[in-house]
Amino acid sequence: PIVTSVEKSKARFGLHSSASADDTASEKARVVFLGTPEVAAASLQTIYDATQSDPACPFEVVGVVTQPPKRRKRRGKEIPSPVGLIAEELDIPVLCPDKAKDKDFLDALENDMRPDLCITAAYGQYLTKRFLGMPQYGTLNIHPSLLPRWRGASPVQRSLQAGDQPIG
C-alpha cells in the first residue's frame, strides 16, 4: 500500500489546498520527513515538537514517508515502522511505498504533499532524481554519526568503538 491513514491524509491535504486569510499554515515551508527505524522516529518527534512549541516556526511537517509495515511473526499482524507509529500518533499523513521510484508514490508526493523541503533520516531506499528535484529547498540527510568518517550498516557503533568524541 502506498498511502495509510487515507482519511487523515485527505483531511490534512484539504486544509492546504484552499488557503484562506486565516490559514497561516500555507505561509510555512512544507516539510516531508523520510525515515524508518527508532533513531529516525526520535528525529521526527524532535522536528515536530519544534513546529508546535513556537507559533513563529517557519515550517510544518505535512507528511511522512516510511517503509511499508512488516509482519513480525509468522501469521502475525503487520506492524508499522517506528517512524510510521510516531506519525500516526501525531496525526501526520503517511506514505509507505514499496519502492521510492514508484510512479503512484511520486505523483502523490508531488501533487498532494507538495514538499518545500524533505528531511531524510535512515529511510532505507534510494531516492530518484525525480524525487530529489521536487522540493524547492532540496533534501537534507540527517545522520546520528559523524560523516563521512564512518559509513555502512553500523556507523554509530563504529564511532563508539573508535572512541570518537563527539559521536554525532
N, C-alpha and C positions, 0 to 999 in steps of 0.2 A: 504494500500500500504506500502511496506517495503522501497522502495527507491524513493525519489523525486529527481528532477533535474538529471535525468539519464544521459543526455548528458554531463553535467558538471562533474558528478561523473566519467564517463568513461574517459573523457579527463584528469581529475585530477589524477586518478589512473594510467593512462597510462604513466604519467610523472615519476612515481616511479617504474614502472615495468622493465624499462631498463635503468639502471644507466650508465651514460657516464662520461668521465673525467671532463666535465663541470658541471655535476649535483651535486652540493653541498648539495641539499636538502636530498639526500639519506643518508648523513652522520648525519643528525639531527634525534633526537628522534621523533618518530611519536606519536602525542597526539590525542586522540579522546575525545571530550567533550560530556558529557551527562547532559541534563537539560531541563527544560520546561518553568517555569514562568519568569517574568520580572527580578527578582533578579538574576536568573541564566544567563539571557541574558547579564546583566551588567558584570558578571564574564567572560563570553565568550569573550565579547568585550575587556576587560582588558587583558586577556591572549593573544588574537590575536594581540592587539596593541603592546604587549611586543615582540612578534615574529617579528613584522615589524619594530620596532624602532631600533633594534640592529642587524646588519648583523651577529654578532658572537653568536646570541642566539642559544643555543644548541638544541632547539626543534622547531617543527612546528605543527600547528593544521591541521590534514589531514582529519578530519571528525567530524560530529556532530550526536548525537542520541537524538531524542526528541519524545514526544508523537505525535500521528497522528493528522493532522488538525481536528478541530472541527467546527461544524455548530453552529454559534452563535444565529441565529434566525431561526424560522421555515421557511423552503424553502430558507433560506439564503445560500450563498456560504460558503464552508469550508475555515476556516482561520487558517493558521499555528500558532503554538505556538510562543511566543516572541523569544525563542531561535531559532526556525526554521526561523523566519523572519530575524534575525540578520545573521544567517548562509548564507541565500540566498543573502543578501546584500554583504557579504564578499566573496561570491563565494566559499563557503566551501560545499562539498558534505554532504547531509543529509540522514540519515536513520530514518524511522518512523514506527517501528514495533508496531503492536497491543499488542504483548506480548514480553517481552525481552527474553523469553525462546524459541521463535520461531526458528526452525532449519534453515530456509532460512536466517533469520536475522543474526544468529550466524555464519553461513557459510560466508555471505557477509562481516561481520565484520572481521572474521579471515583471509579470503582469499584476500579480496580487500583492506580494510583499514589497516590491519596488525598493530594494535596499539602496541607501546612500553610502553605507559602509558595511562591510562584512568583517566579523572577527572570528578567526578560527582558533581552536584550542583542542588538539588531539582529535580531530574529526575522523580521520582514518580513510579518506578517499582522495584520489587525485582530482583536482579541480580543473575543468576545461578552460580554454581561452574565452569561450562564450561566457562562462560563469565569471571569470576574473574581469571581464570587460563591463559587467553590469553596474556595479556600484560606482558612483561618480567620484567617491573618495578612496576607492580601492579596497583591498582586502588586507587586513592586519593579522599576522600569525603570532599569537602569544604562546609562550612556552615556559614550563616551570624550571628548566635548567639553563645554564649558560650556553649560548650558541655562538659560534659554530664549534667550540671545543668538543662537546660531547654530542654524538648523534646516534641513531639506531633505536633499538627497541627499549633500552633502559638507560636513558641519559641521566636521570636523577640518581639512580643507583651508582652509576659510574662516577658522578661528581662526588657522591658521598665516599666511595671507595678511594678516590684520589685525594680526599681531604680538602677539596676546594672550599674557599671562603670568599665571597658568599657562594651559596649553591645555586640560587636562581633568583 
